[in-house]
């Protein structure tokens, strides 16, 4: 027998967003989470005097968070303090040059002049291009239900031509700027969806707009403060969150959801289910293969996005040359992405990202130390690389590369934790450890992204970074909005 409860599987950002919106609409909601704490890929780790955000670290699109709280009749500022980050990111290039991406446009343009007289006008042209893309694309591909042909027919032919889906991101970038440094800076936004700028459609240059034109934010107390705020809000709305409660199966009868069976055998009847788990993992592990065999095969055959290697380092000593967000670019960007997506191996010389939240929250590290979150992009799990035997040596490689760039911290690491793609798959349910689900390295990626409503099972909906509209904190929050909106429209 089904109940009137809606069960959300997974207390990640998408699941919490859906739960809050459904509760605001008067629905009874139960969230089950396999891990001991909510957050999904958004987690924090503490060791001694050090604290790290162990997942997403760049927050954009502040309005998405504000809207979620407004739906619940609350003010974001009563739950969370978001501070602007300046500079957005400090970029370090192999030739020794350094650039601070900043909201201060005159300062930004002054810095760009060192890369060539034409780079200022090229950069300004790119910002205008990215803003135009956002104006045209965002209402269709970001802030609404999954795109379909009928909605596209409502867009003026002139705007459709400006989707820029036939070029790659890199080709569009190269049409605006000439310097290799600026091309790397603008191309790195492909990694925000786990893609390659050399293969992903130029439409995804819209990502640059939300950071370069709208800004970067940091929640006081760390990115995990967002999880705390959403969990508190969900509790106030009457949402029941059960952590340490793994789902074993989504039960289906007569083509419709009946509920969720937990790992201990308990069955939770439900009128509908929102799965905040990698959609391919849901079809592989939580649904009977006989129910949706074709869809299961389709999802498991899709090329995944990239994964990543994460190092959480408690470092003794202070490095004033580093900002909150830092990028050390590789010498051969094209080869780096070819290693990941074509050869299926971690790059021999990866671009290295370092976040130090102690720059914004000094309490995150002792006065004579820093908390380093280090991330390098890596391929999704496959036959090309064995993390069980090669993880330590690759970690040593990353630290050696930093030493070559003047940051030799190898004898000053007091805490160290490594998270490999294997760990990401185990901890988050991400198929093959892919951080963003299906690859966006296709001109049709936005249309092929899994829908938030299961077409084969009535009453089953999806939220999270592997379905529309995509990955990253604001996008997964929006996925929860889409899933809840579709569920309510269907009468559950």
VEXDREN-2710 file (C-alpha; in Angstrom, 1 decimal):
% VEXDREN-2710
k/r/px/py/pz
1/UNK/0.0/0.0/0.0
2/UNK/1.3/3.4/-0.9
3/UNK/1.2/6.3/1.5
4/UNK/0.9/10.0/1.0
5/UNK/4.6/10.5/1.8
6/UNK/7.1/11.5/-0.7
7/UNK/10.5/9.9/-0.2
8/UNK/13.7/11.6/-1.3
9/UNK/16.7/9.3/-1.7
10/UNK/19.8/11.2/-1.0
11/UNK/20.3/14.4/1.1
12/UNK/22.6/16.2/-1.4
13/UNK/21.9/19.7/-2.6
14/UNK/19.3/18.6/-5.1
15/UNK/17.5/16.4/-2.7
16/UNK/17.4/19.0/0.0
17/UNK/16.1/21.6/-2.5
18/UNK/13.3/19.3/-3.7
19/UNK/12.4/18.3/-0.1
20/UNK/12.1/22.0/1.0
21/UNK/10.0/23.0/-2.0
22/UNK/7.7/20.0/-1.6
23/UNK/7.3/20.7/2.1
24/UNK/6.5/24.3/1.3
25/UNK/3.7/23.0/-1.0
26/UNK/2.2/21.0/1.9
27/UNK/3.6/17.6/1.2
28/UNK/4.9/15.2/3.8
29/UNK/8.6/14.4/3.0
30/UNK/11.0/11.8/4.2
31/UNK/14.7/12.0/3.2
32/UNK/16.9/8.9/3.5
33/UNK/20.7/9.4/3.3
34/UNK/23.2/6.5/3.3
35/UNK/26.0/8.7/4.8
36/UNK/26.1/9.8/8.4
37/UNK/25.6/13.4/7.5
38/UNK/23.7/15.2/4.7
39/UNK/25.3/17.1/1.9
40/UNK/26.1/14.5/-0.8
41/UNK/29.3/15.7/-2.6
42/UNK/29.3/18.8/-0.3
43/UNK/31.1/17.7/2.8
44/UNK/33.6/19.0/5.4
45/UNK/36.5/17.3/7.1
46/UNK/38.2/18.4/10.4
47/UNK/41.6/17.2/11.7
48/UNK/43.0/19.0/14.7
49/UNK/43.0/22.7/14.1
50/UNK/42.3/22.3/10.4
51/UNK/38.9/22.3/8.5
52/UNK/38.4/21.7/4.9
53/UNK/35.4/21.9/2.5
54/UNK/35.8/18.5/0.9
55/UNK/33.6/19.0/-2.2
56/UNK/32.5/22.1/-4.3
57/UNK/34.4/25.2/-3.3
58/UNK/33.2/27.9/-5.8
59/UNK/29.8/29.4/-5.2
60/UNK/28.1/31.4/-7.9
61/UNK/24.5/32.4/-8.8
62/UNK/23.6/33.7/-5.3
63/UNK/20.0/34.3/-6.4
64/UNK/19.3/30.6/-6.7
65/UNK/19.9/30.1/-3.0
66/UNK/17.9/33.3/-2.1
67/UNK/15.0/32.0/-4.2
68/UNK/14.9/28.6/-2.4
69/UNK/14.6/30.3/1.0
70/UNK/12.0/32.7/-0.4
71/UNK/9.9/29.7/-1.5
72/UNK/9.9/28.6/2.1
73/UNK/8.9/32.1/3.3
74/UNK/12.4/32.8/4.7
75/UNK/15.2/35.2/4.2
76/UNK/18.6/33.8/3.1
77/UNK/20.5/36.2/5.3
78/UNK/18.8/34.9/8.4
79/UNK/20.5/31.5/7.8
80/UNK/23.6/32.1/5.8
81/UNK/26.2/34.9/5.3
82/UNK/27.6/35.0/1.8
83/UNK/30.7/37.1/1.2
84/UNK/32.1/38.2/-2.1
85/UNK/35.5/36.7/-2.9
86/UNK/38.2/39.0/-4.2
87/UNK/40.0/38.1/-6.4
88/UNK/37.8/35.5/-7.8
89/UNK/40.8/33.3/-8.6
90/UNK/44.6/33.8/-8.8
91/UNK/46.0/32.2/-12.0
92/UNK/49.6/31.1/-12.2
93/UNK/51.1/30.4/-15.6
94/UNK/54.1/28.2/-16.5
95/UNK/56.0/31.3/-17.8
96/UNK/55.8/32.8/-14.3
97/UNK/53.1/35.4/-15.0
98/UNK/50.3/35.8/-12.5
99/UNK/46.8/37.2/-13.1
100/UNK/44.1/38.0/-10.6
101/UNK/40.6/37.6/-12.0
102/UNK/38.6/40.3/-10.3
103/UNK/35.3/42.2/-10.3
104/UNK/37.4/45.4/-10.5
105/UNK/37.2/45.7/-14.3
106/UNK/39.8/48.6/-14.7
107/UNK/42.3/46.5/-12.7
108/UNK/41.4/43.4/-14.7
109/UNK/42.0/45.2/-18.0
110/UNK/45.3/46.7/-16.8
111/UNK/46.5/43.2/-16.0
112/UNK/45.4/41.9/-19.4
113/UNK/47.5/44.5/-21.3
114/UNK/50.7/42.5/-20.4
115/UNK/49.4/39.7/-22.6
116/UNK/49.0/41.9/-25.7
117/UNK/47.5/45.2/-26.8
118/UNK/44.4/43.5/-28.3
119/UNK/43.6/41.3/-25.4
120/UNK/41.6/44.1/-23.6
121/UNK/39.1/44.5/-26.4
122/UNK/39.0/40.7/-26.9
123/UNK/38.2/40.0/-23.3
124/UNK/35.5/42.7/-23.2
125/UNK/34.1/41.2/-26.4
126/UNK/34.1/37.8/-24.8
127/UNK/32.3/39.1/-21.7
128/UNK/29.6/40.7/-23.9
129/UNK/29.3/37.4/-25.9
130/UNK/29.0/35.4/-22.6
131/UNK/26.3/37.8/-21.3
132/UNK/24.4/37.5/-24.5
133/UNK/24.6/33.7/-24.3
134/UNK/23.2/33.9/-20.8
135/UNK/20.3/36.1/-21.8
136/UNK/19.3/33.8/-24.6
137/UNK/20.3/30.3/-23.2
138/UNK/19.6/30.5/-19.5
139/UNK/15.8/30.7/-19.7
140/UNK/15.8/27.6/-21.8
141/UNK/18.6/25.4/-20.5
142/UNK/19.1/26.6/-16.9
143/UNK/16.1/28.1/-15.2
144/UNK/13.3/26.0/-16.7
145/UNK/12.1/22.4/-17.2
146/UNK/14.3/20.2/-19.5
147/UNK/14.4/21.8/-23.0
148/UNK/12.3/20.4/-25.8
149/UNK/11.5/21.3/-29.4
150/UNK/8.3/23.2/-28.6
151/UNK/10.1/25.7/-26.4
152/UNK/12.9/26.2/-29.0
153/UNK/10.3/27.1/-31.6
154/UNK/9.2/30.0/-29.3
155/UNK/12.7/31.5/-29.5
156/UNK/13.3/34.0/-32.3
157/UNK/15.4/32.6/-35.2
158/UNK/18.0/35.2/-34.6
159/UNK/18.5/34.1/-31.0
160/UNK/18.6/30.4/-32.0
161/UNK/21.5/31.2/-34.3
162/UNK/23.4/32.7/-31.3
163/UNK/23.2/29.5/-29.3
164/UNK/26.7/28.8/-30.8
165/UNK/26.3/25.1/-30.7
166/UNK/28.3/24.2/-33.8
167/UNK/31.6/25.6/-32.6
168/UNK/33.6/24.2/-29.6
169/UNK/34.2/26.4/-26.5
170/UNK/37.8/26.7/-27.6
171/UNK/37.0/27.8/-31.1
172/UNK/34.7/30.5/-29.8
173/UNK/37.3/31.6/-27.2
174/UNK/40.0/31.8/-29.9
175/UNK/37.8/34.1/-32.0
176/UNK/38.0/36.6/-29.2
177/UNK/41.4/36.4/-27.6
178/UNK/44.9/35.5/-28.9
179/UNK/47.1/35.0/-25.8
180/UNK/47.5/31.4/-24.6
181/UNK/47.1/32.6/-21.0
182/UNK/43.7/34.2/-21.6
183/UNK/42.6/31.2/-23.7
184/UNK/43.4/28.9/-20.8
185/UNK/41.6/31.1/-18.3
186/UNK/38.4/31.2/-20.3
187/UNK/38.7/27.5/-21.3
188/UNK/38.8/26.3/-17.8
189/UNK/35.1/26.9/-17.3
190/UNK/34.5/23.7/-19.2
191/UNK/35.8/21.9/-16.2
192/UNK/32.8/23.3/-14.2
193/UNK/30.7/20.6/-15.9
194/UNK/33.5/18.1/-16.2
195/UNK/34.1/18.7/-19.9
196/UNK/36.9/19.6/-22.3
197/UNK/36.9/23.0/-23.9
198/UNK/38.2/21.4/-27.1
199/UNK/35.1/19.2/-27.4
200/UNK/32.3/20.9/-25.5
201/UNK/29.9/23.1/-27.5
202/UNK/30.5/26.9/-27.3
203/UNK/27.1/27.3/-25.8
204/UNK/28.8/26.3/-22.5
205/UNK/30.7/29.5/-22.5
206/UNK/27.6/30.8/-20.7
207/UNK/29.3/29.4/-17.6
208/UNK/31.9/32.1/-17.7
209/UNK/29.2/34.8/-17.4
210/UNK/28.0/33.7/-14.0
211/UNK/31.5/34.0/-12.5
212/UNK/33.2/36.7/-14.5
213/UNK/30.2/39.0/-14.8
214/UNK/28.2/38.1/-11.6
215/UNK/30.9/37.2/-9.1
216/UNK/32.0/34.5/-6.7
217/UNK/30.7/34.0/-3.1
218/UNK/32.0/32.2/0.0
219/UNK/29.6/31.2/2.9
220/UNK/30.9/32.2/6.3
221/UNK/31.9/29.0/8.0
222/UNK/32.6/27.2/4.8
223/UNK/30.6/25.8/1.9
224/UNK/29.2/23.1/4.2
225/UNK/27.4/26.0/6.0
226/UNK/25.0/25.8/3.0
227/UNK/24.1/22.2/4.0
228/UNK/23.6/23.2/7.6
229/UNK/21.3/26.1/6.6
230/UNK/19.3/23.9/4.2
231/UNK/19.0/21.1/6.8
232/UNK/17.8/23.6/9.4
233/UNK/15.3/25.0/7.0
234/UNK/14.1/21.6/6.0
235/UNK/13.6/20.6/9.7
236/UNK/11.6/23.8/10.3
237/UNK/9.4/22.9/7.3
238/UNK/8.6/19.5/8.8
239/UNK/11.0/17.4/6.5
240/UNK/12.2/14.2/8.2
241/UNK/15.9/13.5/7.4
242/UNK/17.2/10.0/8.2
243/UNK/21.0/9.8/7.9
244/UNK/22.8/6.5/8.0
245/UNK/19.8/5.1/6.2
246/UNK/20.7/3.5/2.8
247/UNK/18.2/2.8/0.1
248/UNK/18.4/-0.7/-1.3
249/UNK/15.7/-0.5/-4.0
250/UNK/13.0/1.7/-5.4
251/UNK/9.9/-0.6/-5.5
252/UNK/7.7/-0.5/-8.6
253/UNK/4.4/-2.2/-9.3
254/UNK/2.3/-1.9/-12.4
255/UNK/4.7/0.7/-13.8
256/UNK/4.3/3.0/-10.8
257/UNK/6.5/3.8/-7.7
258/UNK/5.3/2.0/-4.5
259/UNK/8.1/3.2/-2.2
260/UNK/11.6/2.6/-1.1
261/UNK/13.1/-0.5/0.5
262/UNK/16.0/0.3/2.9
263/UNK/19.2/-1.7/3.4
264/UNK/17.8/-3.2/6.6
265/UNK/14.7/-4.5/4.8
266/UNK/12.3/-1.8/6.0
267/UNK/9.9/-0.7/3.3
268/UNK/8.8/3.0/3.2
269/UNK/5.6/3.4/1.2
270/UNK/5.5/6.5/-1.0
271/UNK/3.2/8.2/-3.4
272/UNK/6.3/9.4/-5.3
273/UNK/10.1/9.2/-5.0
274/UNK/12.8/11.8/-5.8
275/UNK/16.2/10.2/-6.4
276/UNK/19.1/12.5/-5.6
277/UNK/21.6/9.9/-6.8
278/UNK/23.5/9.6/-10.0
279/UNK/20.7/8.7/-12.4
280/UNK/22.7/5.9/-14.0
281/UNK/23.4/4.4/-10.6
282/UNK/19.6/4.5/-9.8
283/UNK/18.9/2.4/-12.9
284/UNK/21.8/0.1/-12.3
285/UNK/21.4/-0.5/-8.5
286/UNK/18.0/0.7/-7.2
287/UNK/15.6/-0.3/-10.0
288/UNK/14.9/-3.9/-11.1
289/UNK/16.7/-4.3/-14.4
290/UNK/13.6/-6.0/-15.8
291/UNK/11.6/-2.8/-15.3
292/UNK/13.6/-0.5/-17.5
293/UNK/16.2/-2.6/-19.4
294/UNK/16.6/-0.3/-22.4
295/UNK/16.9/2.9/-20.4
296/UNK/19.4/1.2/-18.1
297/UNK/21.6/0.1/-21.0
298/UNK/21.4/3.6/-22.6
299/UNK/22.5/5.4/-19.4
300/UNK/25.4/2.9/-18.7
301/UNK/26.7/3.3/-22.2
302/UNK/27.0/7.1/-22.1
303/UNK/30.5/8.7/-21.9
304/UNK/30.9/10.0/-18.4
305/UNK/32.3/13.4/-17.4
306/UNK/35.7/13.7/-15.8
307/UNK/36.4/12.7/-12.2
308/UNK/39.1/14.2/-9.9
309/UNK/41.8/13.5/-7.4
310/UNK/41.4/15.5/-4.2
311/UNK/44.1/16.1/-1.6
312/UNK/43.2/17.7/1.8
313/UNK/46.4/19.0/3.2
314/UNK/47.1/20.6/6.5
315/UNK/50.2/22.6/5.8
316/UNK/52.6/24.1/8.3
317/UNK/53.6/27.6/7.2
318/UNK/51.9/30.5/5.4
319/UNK/52.1/31.3/1.7
320/UNK/51.1/34.9/1.1
321/UNK/51.4/34.6/-2.7
322/UNK/48.3/32.4/-2.7
323/UNK/44.7/33.7/-2.6
324/UNK/41.5/31.9/-1.6
325/UNK/41.2/30.3/-5.1
326/UNK/44.3/29.5/-7.1
327/UNK/45.0/27.8/-10.4
328/UNK/48.4/26.5/-11.6
329/UNK/48.0/26.0/-15.3
330/UNK/49.7/23.2/-17.2
331/UNK/52.0/23.8/-20.1
332/UNK/50.0/21.8/-22.6
333/UNK/46.3/22.3/-22.0
334/UNK/45.2/20.3/-25.1
335/UNK/47.3/17.3/-24.1
336/UNK/45.8/17.5/-20.6
337/UNK/42.3/17.0/-21.8
338/UNK/43.3/14.4/-24.4
339/UNK/44.9/12.4/-21.5
340/UNK/41.6/12.5/-19.6
341/UNK/39.0/11.9/-22.3
342/UNK/40.9/10.1/-25.0
343/UNK/43.7/8.1/-23.3
344/UNK/41.7/7.6/-20.0
345/UNK/44.7/8.4/-17.8
346/UNK/45.4/11.2/-15.3
347/UNK/47.4/14.0/-17.1
348/UNK/51.2/13.7/-16.7
349/UNK/51.2/17.5/-16.1
350/UNK/47.8/18.5/-14.7
351/UNK/46.4/21.9/-14.0
352/UNK/46.3/22.2/-10.2
353/UNK/43.6/23.9/-8.3
354/UNK/44.2/25.0/-4.7
355/UNK/41.5/26.5/-2.4
356/UNK/42.5/27.9/1.0
357/UNK/39.4/28.8/2.9
358/UNK/41.5/30.1/5.8
359/UNK/42.0/33.2/3.6
360/UNK/38.4/34.0/4.2
361/UNK/37.8/32.1/7.5
362/UNK/41.1/32.3/9.6
363/UNK/39.6/29.8/12.0
364/UNK/39.9/27.0/9.4
365/UNK/43.7/26.7/10.1
366/UNK/46.1/27.5/12.9
367/UNK/47.8/30.9/12.7
368/UNK/51.0/29.4/11.4
369/UNK/49.3/27.0/8.9
370/UNK/47.0/26.7/5.9
371/UNK/44.2/24.3/4.9
372/UNK/44.8/23.3/1.3
373/UNK/42.1/21.7/-0.8
374/UNK/43.9/20.5/-3.9
375/UNK/42.1/19.2/-7.0
376/UNK/43.3/17.9/-10.3
377/UNK/41.0/16.6/-13.0
378/UNK/41.2/12.9/-13.8
379/UNK/39.4/10.4/-16.0
380/UNK/36.3/8.6/-14.9
381/UNK/37.1/5.0/-13.7
382/UNK/38.2/2.8/-16.5
383/UNK/40.9/0.3/-17.7
384/UNK/43.5/2.9/-18.3
385/UNK/44.4/3.6/-14.7
386/UNK/44.5/1.6/-11.5
387/UNK/44.0/3.9/-8.5
388/UNK/44.5/1.1/-6.1
389/UNK/48.2/0.8/-7.0
390/UNK/49.0/4.2/-8.6
391/UNK/47.2/6.7/-6.4
392/UNK/50.2/7.4/-4.1
393/UNK/52.7/7.8/-6.9
394/UNK/50.3/10.2/-8.7
395/UNK/49.8/12.2/-5.5
396/UNK/53.6/12.5/-5.2
397/UNK/53.7/13.7/-8.8
398/UNK/51.2/16.5/-8.1
399/UNK/53.2/17.7/-5.1
400/UNK/56.4/17.5/-7.1
401/UNK/54.8/19.7/-9.8
402/UNK/53.9/22.3/-7.1
403/UNK/57.5/22.2/-5.8
404/UNK/58.6/23.0/-9.3
405/UNK/56.4/26.1/-9.3
406/UNK/57.9/27.3/-6.0
407/UNK/55.6/25.6/-3.5
408/UNK/57.5/22.8/-2.0
409/UNK/55.3/21.8/1.0
410/UNK/56.3/18.1/1.1
411/UNK/58.1/18.2/4.4
412/UNK/55.5/20.6/6.0
413/UNK/52.3/18.5/5.6
414/UNK/50.9/17.7/9.0
415/UNK/47.6/16.2/7.9
416/UNK/46.9/14.5/4.6
417/UNK/43.9/12.8/3.1
418/UNK/43.5/11.6/-0.4
419/UNK/40.1/11.1/-2.2
420/UNK/40.3/9.2/-5.5
421/UNK/37.7/8.5/-8.2
422/UNK/37.2/5.1/-6.5
423/UNK/36.4/6.9/-3.2
424/UNK/34.0/9.3/-5.0
425/UNK/32.1/6.4/-6.5
426/UNK/31.8/4.7/-3.1
427/UNK/31.0/7.8/-1.1
428/UNK/28.5/9.5/-3.4
429/UNK/27.2/6.8/-5.8
430/UNK/28.7/8.6/-8.8
431/UNK/29.0/6.0/-11.5
432/UNK/32.7/5.5/-12.4
433/UNK/33.5/8.4/-10.0
434/UNK/32.3/10.9/-12.6
435/UNK/31.6/14.2/-10.9
436/UNK/28.9/15.5/-13.3
437/UNK/27.3/12.4/-14.7
438/UNK/27.2/12.2/-18.5
439/UNK/29.8/14.0/-20.5
440/UNK/29.0/17.4/-22.0
441/UNK/31.5/16.9/-24.8
442/UNK/28.7/16.9/-27.4
443/UNK/26.9/19.7/-29.2
444/UNK/23.6/18.0/-28.2
445/UNK/24.6/17.5/-24.6
446/UNK/21.9/19.9/-23.2
447/UNK/19.2/18.0/-25.0
448/UNK/20.5/14.6/-24.1
449/UNK/20.9/15.2/-20.4
450/UNK/18.7/12.9/-18.4
451/UNK/15.2/14.3/-17.7
452/UNK/14.1/15.0/-14.2
453/UNK/11.0/12.8/-14.7
454/UNK/11.3/9.1/-15.4
455/UNK/9.4/8.3/-18.5
456/UNK/9.2/4.5/-17.7
457/UNK/8.2/4.7/-14.1
458/UNK/5.3/6.8/-12.9
459/UNK/6.0/8.8/-9.7
460/UNK/9.8/8.7/-10.1
461/UNK/11.8/11.9/-10.4
462/UNK/15.4/12.9/-10.4
463/UNK/17.5/15.7/-8.8
464/UNK/21.2/16.3/-8.7
465/UNK/24.1/17.1/-10.9
466/UNK/23.6/14.2/-13.3
467/UNK/20.2/15.4/-14.6
468/UNK/18.9/18.7/-16.0
469/UNK/20.2/21.4/-15.7
470/UNK/23.6/20.1/-14.6
471/UNK/26.3/20.0/-11.9
472/UNK/27.6/22.5/-9.4
473/UNK/25.8/23.8/-6.3
474/UNK/23.4/26.3/-7.9
475/UNK/22.5/23.9/-10.7
476/UNK/21.8/21.0/-8.4
477/UNK/19.6/23.3/-6.3
478/UNK/17.7/24.1/-9.5
479/UNK/17.4/20.4/-10.4
480/UNK/15.5/20.0/-7.1
481/UNK/13.2/22.9/-8.1
482/UNK/12.5/21.2/-11.5
483/UNK/11.9/17.7/-9.9
484/UNK/9.5/19.1/-7.3
485/UNK/7.7/21.3/-9.9
486/UNK/7.1/18.3/-12.2
487/UNK/6.1/16.1/-9.3
488/UNK/3.5/18.6/-8.1
489/UNK/2.2/19.2/-11.7
490/UNK/1.6/15.5/-12.0
491/UNK/-0.7/15.6/-9.0
492/UNK/1.4/13.8/-6.3
END
